[in-house]
Amino acid sequence: MAKGAGLGTELQMLVCIGGIYGSYLAYGVLQEGIYKFADESGKKFEFTLTLLALQCIANMIGAKAGQVLIGSPPAKNLPPSALIKPAASFIGAMFCSNQALQYVSYPVQALGKSCKMVPVLAFQRLWFKKMYTLRDYLMVTLITVGIIIFRYKAKGGENSAFGLVLLFLSLCLDGITGPYQENVKKNHGANGPQIMFYCNMWAFFLLAGAIVASGEYVESVPYLLNPGNSELLVKIGMFAVMSALGQNFIFMTLENFNALILTTVTTTRKCFTVAISVVYYGHKLTSLQYLGISLVVAGLALELYGKYTKSQTSKSDQERKAK
């Protein structure tokens, strides 16, 4: 299918935005529900490797469906092995992010995942001596302080330092995955669904090896097949489907619109994810934590504004060159 074919631009944008919002808001609710689930004996679900393996299977099926829908030709000179490294960093980020839910509340996890710019800025400044603007540093400060305030509870609580370390590792691995995927796209002409398929394929192989090596399957398979846990299986199935749909809508947005639109949608979606989690699961927040959320939202808004002004400047420069 050609770019923009079959749907008007406005309608196509609404479909993409609605798809991302719908898929990932449902994804967040289901993800939190999975890690809150406990069987009749009180044993909670803690089999992250198995969950991610099932998610990768759904993502591979979704990627193939996406290729059929957009009519994408096979990528020339795309060795499947080119995506081993991004698959490893991608699944490492997913593992850390999901595993963190056993140590922090979902709102903390969702807010923490909003801070991708923090490790990126730190690494680029320390290792590559890249210069950043005052606005960038202010944005990072707002987000970091907001997360610290949100995590703080006078009586301790469900959030631990180890959970925050896992979130930080997830952010670092996310920062590695993007450039790897961009390199594959540039050098081999691969499109979104093709990258999605091979990344998830290699991720599944890595997860399968980890499941066998760790012996997780000994407990996870009986747990999932327990008739009393059928509700959990339904949640996992829906979770995997939402993941596949969401990834396809993200790639559809990138293929048909600019990255600024995608950034706007994904940034605002994270804020709604936290709000839905607080309401749906009844998280009780203090005034101080609401202040923390406000600081994170302000930091994200500043990041979004920076991307918008940069996009406008780039557009103006191109127009001047065209003249």
LINQUIRA-V310212 format. One line per field, one symbol per residue. ss: DSSP state (H for helix, E for strand, - for the rest). phi: phi as a letter, one per 20 degrees, with the letter a starting at -180 (. if undefined). A space follows every 50 residues. Layout:
ss = ???
phi = ???
//
This chain:
ss = --------HHHHHHHHHHHHHHHHHHHHHHHHHHHH-E-----E---HHH HHHHHHHHHHHHHHHHHHHH---------HHHHHHHHHHHHHHHHHHHHH HH---HHHHHHH---HHHHHHHHHHHH------HHHHHHHHHHHHHHHHH H---------HHHHHHHHHHHHHHHHHHHHHHHHHHHH---HHHHHHHHH HHHHHHHHHHHHHH--HHHHHHHHH-HHHHHHHHHHHHHHHHHHHHHHHH HHHHHH--HHHHHHHHHHHHHHHHHHHHHH------HHHHHHHHHHHHHH HHHHHHHHHHHHHHHHHHHHHH-
phi = .ffmfncfgffffffffffffffeffgfffffffeefcffenfefbdfff fffffffffffffffffffemfffffldfgffdfffffffffffffffff feccffgffffffeegffffffffffedlfecegfffffffgffffffff ffbfdmpeecfffffffffffffgfffgggffffffecmfeggffgffff fffffffgfffffemfffeffgffefgfdfffgfffffgfffffffffff fffffdceffffffffffffffffffffffdmfedegffffgffffffff fffffffffffffffffffffff
//
